[in-house]
């Protein structure tokens, strides 16, 4: 039911407004998002590891309340671990 509501909100343009990111690495059951260009200097790194039952976008939901955006503004290189829905291969 919550997913259907979420899809409805997305269709109305009320979904998450995530910052542009690239996939830095992929693992079974997870993906590492990078919020800066590859080779983007020697600034300090922040790795955000959300609880496995949380969606990654919760850290970058809207520009006005985005943890990712605030950290980027303060000069950090931000990486975020995105948990993926397990496939049959991951469950074994």
LINPE-V693471 format. One record per backbone hydrogen bond with DSSP energy under -0.5 kcal/mol. NH is the residue of the N-H (numbers start at 0). CO is the residue of the C=O. Records with the same first field share a line. If there is no record, write none. Layout:
NH->CO  CO
//
This chain:
4->0
5->1
6->2
7->3
8->4
9->5
10->6
11->7
12->9
13->8
16->60
17->15
21->33
23->21  31
24->31
26->29
29->26
30->81
31->24
32->30  79
33->21
34->77
39->36
40->38
45->76
47->45  78
48->46
49->47  80
53->50
57->54
58->55
59->56
60->57
64->61
65->62
66->58  64
67->58
69->65
70->66
71->67
72->68
73->69
74->71
75->70
76->43
77->75
78->45
79->32
80->47
81->30  79
82->80
83->28
90->86
91->87  88
//
